[in-house]
Amino acid sequence: MAEWLYEAGIGEARAALFAHGRIVAARIERDGGALRIGQVFRARLVERVSAGLVRVEAAEGAAVLDRVPPGLPLGAMLTVAVVREAIPEPGRVKLARVTPSDAPPAPAPDLLATCHASGLGVRMLRPHEPDALEAAGWSEVIDEALTGEMAFAGGALRMAPTPAMTLFDVDGPGDPARLAVAAAGAVAGAIVRHDVGGSIGIDFPTLAGKAARQAVAAAIDDALPLPFERTAVNGFGFLQIVRPRPRASLPELLRADPVATAALAMLRGAEREPPPIRSPRRVDAGVAAWLAARPALLDELARRAGGRIDFVP
């Protein structure tokens, strides 16, 4: 039976959909004032950034509006709803996208509410209990997101997010047709597990014959839940998928700020360690500086651990 494993961590919330003995979907929601899907707020039109796109600003943050109501001038106020969260990209952040809304201003549902809204059971995890998230394979999923490397029966995948699309490269020995069909299921699982949306390119082995290429496309259709659109597998073994992209994928989130990712993982480990408390702890200089700049997180760790833990470079 499928259920969500939910953990209200220090600095971030974590959730994993556990089914068939493994994590089939992983989500992380970091603390902070970022605009979230479903949030409704009042904003001001401040700048035309391109044809049909206008930048809006509010206390909640900046975003781009893709449908400006007719006759509404720059400087005017309107109510908008978030339809895509900000996406981190190398060297910049792609602003959140909003659309006009008639709904009253309201905060977005948080990760826990989203888990409950799925209709599946939610198991709340606590740091003094056995680590059910880790037992389910959490570290392996995080490692996949950070390295892009993942194995499947008969081969391996390499996942590489880019500003244009997320790419999957298939590698392995043996018959190319069998490898490609097995890889199709593995890629579909990785897409769901890591919440990958937008344009996705898959580089399968070159396949001889239309029937072999159709079998791979059919395997994608069977394994990947709707909604999505795809091309056929071309003569070079390449297939493209387009899925909704409401937020950054797990790899994009974790790789956007490697220091934050390492620091939050360290806090997770520290709050789960049994007594006696070990302090100070030597960590990477960047991690130490990141934590020192966020004393509220260290205070929360002290509350949960039952004593102060200092991190020094």
N, C-alpha and C positions, 0 to 999 in steps of 0.2 A: 504494500500500500504506500502510495506517495505521500510525503509530508514535508513541510518546510522546517528546517532547523534554523532557528533565529537566535542571534547573539547581539545584545546591546553592548558593544565594545567601547573602549575608551577612544574617543575621536572618530569612530566610525561604527556603523551597524553592519552586520554580516548576515547573509541568509543563503542557505543551500537547499535546493529541492532534491530530496533523497528518494530514490526509487530504484527498484531492481538491484539493490545492493551497491549503488554508486550515486555520486552527485551528477544530476542531469542538468542542473542550472545553478549558477553561482552569481550572487549579487552583493555589491558593497555600496553603502551610502555614507559618504563622509560628512562630518559636521561642517557647518559653515553656512553662509548666506546665499549659496548658489540657487538660481532659479530652477524649479523642479516641474516635471510634467504634471499638468492639472492645476498649477497655481494660477490664480486670477488676481490681477492687481491693476491699479490706476497708473498710467504712464503718460509721458509727454512726447510728442513727435519733435525730434530735435535736428535730424539731418537726413537728407536723401543720399543713400550710399550707392545706389545704382537704379536702373530702370525697374520700377515696381517694388523696390525695397527702401524702407525708411527706418532709420535708427530711432529707438525709443529709449528713454531713461526714466528711472524712478528710484526711490529709496531701496527697492528690492533688487535693482540691478539694471544693466543695459541689455538690449536685445534688438533683433531686427524684425520688422513687421512686413509680412509679405502681401497684405491686402489692405490698402488704405481706404477707408470709407470715402466715397465721393464728396468733394468739397471741403474736406478737412485740411486746414492749412498747417504748416509747421508752427510749432508752439502750442497747438491745441492739445487738450487732454482727452484720453479715451480709456476704456477698460479693455484689457487684453488677457488672453489665456496662453500659457506656455504649451507649445505643441512639440518642441524639441529643446532639450537641454543644451548647454554649451558643450562643445566638442574640443578637447585639447589637441592641438596639432604642433608639430615641430616649429618653434619660433613664434607661435601665436596661439590664441584661443578663438575658435569660431563661435561667435555669439549665439546665445539661445535664440530660438525663433518663436514668435508669438503671433496670435491672430485676434481680431476683434471679438469681443464676447459681450453678451447681454447678462451674464451671470454676475452676482455680487462678488466683490473681492473676497478671496478665501485662500488659505494656505493649501499647498499640495499635500496629498496623502503621503505619509512617510513609508519607509520600506516595510515596517511591520504591518501597516494598514494594507499595503499592496499584497503582502503575503496572505492576509486574512481574506482579502477580496477575491483571491483565486478560487476560493471554495474548498481548498485543501486544508488539512490539519496543520497547525503550527505548534512546534515544540519549542518552548522557551529554554534556552541554555544559560547556565550560570557558572561563574568561574570556579566555584568550590566543588562542582560536580565533575565526574569523568568527562573528558573532552570528546563529546559526541561528534563535534564538527571535524576534529582531526581524525577520529576513527573512520569517518565517512570518506576521507580522502581530500580534505581541504588543502593541505600543503601541496599535494600533487597538482591540484587545479591552479593554485597560485603560481607554482613553478611553470606550468604550461603557459600561463598568461605572460609571465616575465620573459621566458626564453623563446617561446613560440614552438618548442619541440614537443612532439607527442607521438606516441607509438600506437599502432593498432595491429591486429593479428595479420601478419604477412608483410608489414611495411611501416612507414613512418611519415608523419606530416611535419611541415614547417609552416607556421603561421606568421605573417608579417604585415602589420597594419601600416598603411601609407595614407597621406591626405586624400588620395583619389579613391582607393579601395583597399580592402583587406585581402591579401593574397595567401593562398594555400598551395604549397608545392608538395607533390606526392612522390615518394621514393620507395623502392623496394625491389626485391628480386622476383624471378619467376615470370609466369605468363602475364603480359601486360593487361589483357582483358580482365582476368580474375583480380589482379591487383587494383585496377581502376574501380571495379564494382565494390570491392571491400573498402577502398578509400572513400567512395561516395558516402557510405554510411558513416564512416569515421568523421568526415568533414561535416556532415549534417549534425552529428552529435556535438562536435566542437563549436559549431556556430551557435547552437542553442545554449550550450554550457557556458560560453563566454559572452553571450548576449551581443553577438556581432550583427550589425545592421548595415544598411547602405549598400554600396556596390561591393561584391565579393567575387574574386576571380580564383578559379581552381585550375591548376596546371597538372592534368593527368598525363600518364604516359601516352605517347602517340599510338593511336588505335587503328588497326587496319580493318576497314569494312564498316558499313553503315550499321549493321546489326550490333556490333560491339559498342559503338558510340551510343546507340539508342538504349542499350542495356544500362549503361552508366547514367544516362539522363533519367531513366525509369527508377533507378536506385535512389537518386536524389529526391525524386517525387515521392517515393515511398517513405523516406526517412526524415525529410525536413517538413515541419508543420507549416501550414499556410498562416499568414499571407506571404507569398514571394512570387517573383517572376524569374524566369531563366531563359538563357539561350540554349540552342543545341550544342553538343560537343563538336567543335570544329575539327578539321583534319589534322591539326597540330595537338589535339588533346585538351584544348582550353574551353572552359565553360564559365559563363558569368551568371551570377545570381544578384537580384536586387530585392532587398527586404526593407521594411520600415526601420528607421534609425532614430528612435526617440531620445537616445542618450549615448554617451560614450560606451564602448565595449569595455569589458573588464581589462583586457590588455592595454587599451588606450588610457584608462584611468590609472592603472598601476604604474605604467611606464612614464606618464606625464610628469610625475614627481617621485623619482626613485628614493630620495632621502625620506620623504614623508611615508612612503610605502614601507621602508625598512624600520622607521621609528615606530609606526603604528603596530607593526608585527612584533616589535620588541616589547611594547607595552602589553600586547596580548599575552605574550609569554610570561612577562613579569607578574601580571595579576593572577596567573594560574599556578605559580610556584608555591609549594607548601612552605610553612615556616621551617627554619628561621629566615628572616629577611636578609638578603645579601646586598650590602651597600657600602661604598659606592660600586658602580659597575662601569667597566671601561668599554666604550663604544666608539664607533667611527666619529671623527671630529664633526662631520656634517650632521650626523644624527644627534650628537650632544648639543650642538648649536640650535637645531630645530626644536628639540625638546625644551631647552632653556628659554626659548622665545615663547613657549606656550605653558606657562606655569599652571594654568587651570587643569591641563591634562595630568601633570605630575601630582597635583593636589587630589585629583580623582583616583589616581593610582594609589596614593597613600591611604585614601579612605578605604579602598577595596582590599588592599594588601595588609592593612593594619599597621602600617608604619611607613616612614619616608624612605624612598629609594632615590638615590642620586646617580645620575649618569654623567661620567666624565670622559673626555677624549683620551 
